[in-house]
Amino acid sequence: MGNCVRWPARYPAAGCLINSPDPDIRMTAVLTPTPTVGRFLTGLLGAPIAHSASPAMHERAADALGVRCHYHLIEIAGAGPDQLCAALDGIRHLGFAGINVTFPYKEAVVTLLDDLSPGARAIGAVNTVVSRGGRLTGHNTDTTGFARAARDLVTGSSHGPVAVIGTGGVGKAIAFALADLGVSDIRVFDTDVAKADKLVAQLQHRQAIRRAATVADALDGAVGLVNGTPIGMVPNRGTPVSDSLLHAGLWVADAVYSPLWTPLLNAAKATGAQVMTGRDLAIYQAADAFELFTGMAPSAAEMGIAFDDAMRKRYPPNAA
């Protein structure tokens, strides 16, 4: 299957660990700069991704640093292992500094990479792939990004129990981030019971976590709720949680950012709940990925300006 490799593989260190309360989870790699100084090629693999704000964020961040970035959307729907392997071999050989990976391939690419960072290996999901010297290393900046975005919510609610809906790639990363933030009790729900049980097994050695039988069970006594599913992302206008389960005593976060105000967040806001859109997660995971790609720390503020501009163009003010 081309140059793709099957896990398990060797996982040599990709750099040094900094700002890491848990070195297995929070890692920023100090990498050799890209071979062509001053310009680099990155992208996003997933489907559907036409709505992505990532090109605008990465390219503006590069401009602010005085370098040039082209961020290419690689939309492949329904790809199996052979197609993914072919796409990754292209990343390996065509001069990419790396790519981001989004739904539905965050777990599927794991066994096709040469190496994994400790965090990505522990989670079993990858959203950032760094290409160096013909080798592809997977990382997970959803975890570091969500930890940055949700820290104040978790602290403000005294690290109380949190319900996580969805245990796919982003849901797993969010659960690991909540564990890293010291949440007292994580309840996960997924219609795929086996996936939920697997996540519980991955985290139970370091955090109180259980699989909930229903969404209502997950929310019983919880102070926080996170949607880690794609439900609510255009064109879907559904919600993973019944409006009747929402109340003012919750904080509610959604990983979806297209649209920024999902049906779940609109319903939660109407009850008086504190809400967090997918904006900060999108920005912080992108900033961490940019640094992995380039070795340069981007401005999250510049990325935020690009994100907001992209959202205004796609969703006019006051649009639901």
C-alpha positions, 0 to 999 in steps of 0.5 A: 500500500505505497509507503503507508505503514501499519500500526504499531510502528516506532514513535521517536520523539518529535521534539521537546515537551513544553507547558505540559501538565501531562506530557502524554497529552499536551505536547508542543513539538519544536520542529525543524523549519520547512525546507523552503524558507519563507513559504510552505504548503499545508492543507486539510483532508476530510469531507465535507470541508468547503465551509472550513475557515482553516485556509483563512486562518493559516494564511493570515497567520503566515502573512503576519509572520512575514511568510507565505502559506498556501492551505489546500482543501483536499475533499475526499468523500467515502475514502477507504484505506487505499484512497487515504494511503494514496492521499497521504503518500501525496502529502509525503512526496509533494512538498507539504509541511503537513495537513490537518485531518477532520471528519470522518478520517481522524481515526482512519489515518492513525494506522497509515502514518509512520509515527504518532506523538504520545498524545495522538497515540494515547487518544487514537485519533489524529487531526494534524499530520506533520511531514518531515523527510518523507515521514508522516507523524500524527498529532492531536491539537484538538486536545490542546485546543479544547483545553485552552478554550474550555479552561475557564468554563471548567474552573468556573464550575469547580471542575464538576461533572461533564457530559460528552456526546460523541466518542469519535475523533473529536469527542475522544480528544475533548474527553482527554482534554477534560481529563487534563483539566481535572474534571471530576467526572466525565460521562460519555454517550454514543449510539455506538456503545463499543466506541464509548466503552473503548474511550472509557477503557482508554481513560479510566486509569487516570480519570473518573469516567463512565459510559452513560446509557442515555443522553439524559443519564449523562446529563444527570448532575452534570455542570457541563455538556459538550457536543463532540458529534457533527450533528448541527453542522451544515447541512444538518440542522439537528441537535444531539440533546433534547431541549428539555434537558438543557437548563441555566445551571449548565455550561454548553460547548459545541465543537461544530463551528459551521454554523457558529450558532448551532441549534444546540447552542441556540436552545441552551442560550435560550435557557440561560445556560453559559455557552461556548461556540466552536470558535475558540477550539477552531482557533487554538487547534489551528494555532497549535497545528501551525506551530507543528507545521512550521516551528513558528508560533502564530498569533491566535489573535490574527487567526481569530480575525480571519476566522471571524471574517470567514464566518461573517461571509458565510453567515450574515449577522443575525442568521441562525 
